[in-house]
Amino acid sequence: MANKEMSLEEQVEKIRVRRNGSGEKKERARRILNNVFLILAACGVVTYFSGEEHHINGLILVGMAMAFKVVEIFIRILG
């Protein structure tokens, strides 16, 4: 009943405000995941090239970074 009393513009604005509130949380989560990806990827590359005995450790770090990036991509696609 309350929706019928509101104009169409007011209803649209109410929906827009509701959507933007959840969008900020998703955007913050994406930024955090992207920063974790960048840090892990940089550490992985440095570890990989630091010596021959560290190649596997560097690849593991880069793989972990890619997992964080995939999660970030899913949030972007589904959000």
N, C-alpha and C positions, 0 to 999 in steps of 0.2 A: 504494500500500500504506500509506503514511503517513497518508493521509486516513481510511482505515478504522479506524486505531487512535485517531484523535481523535474526541471526542464531537461531536455536532451543534452544540452551543453553541460549542465551540472553533473549529470550522470557520467558523461564521457570524462570530465575532469576528475571525478571521484575514482573512476577506473584507472585513469592515467597516474594519479598519485599513488594508488595502491600498487600498480606495476612498478613504478620507479623505486619504491621503497625496497622491494625484493631485488631489483636490478643492481642496486648499490652493493648489496651483500655478495652477489655473484661476481660483480666486477672486482671487488676487493679480494675474493677468493682466487679469481683468475690471476690477479697481479701477484699475489703471494706465491701461487704455484709457478708462475712464469719466472719469478726471481729465484726460487729454489732450483728450477731447471737451469737457469743461467749459471748459478754458482756451482752446481754439480757438474755441468758440462765443462766449465772452465777448469775446475779441479781435476776432472777426468783427463782432459787434454794435457794439462801440466804433468800429471802423474804418468801418463802414457809416454811422454817424451823425456821424462826425467832419467830414465835408464832402461836397459833391456829387461831387467828383472821385474819391472813394474808394469809391463804391458797389460797383463790380465787385470790387475787392479784398476788401471785406467779405463779399460773396456767395461768393467763392471760399473764404475762410476758414471760413465756415459750412458750405459743401459738404464741405470736407475734414473738419470736425468730424463731420458726419453719417456720413461713410465710416467713421470710427473707431467710432462708435456702432453701426453695422450689424455690424461685426466683433465687437463686444462682445456684441451680441444673439445672433449665431450661436454664440458660445462658450457663452452661457447656455442656449440651446435644445439644442445638441448635447451639452453637458456633463452 
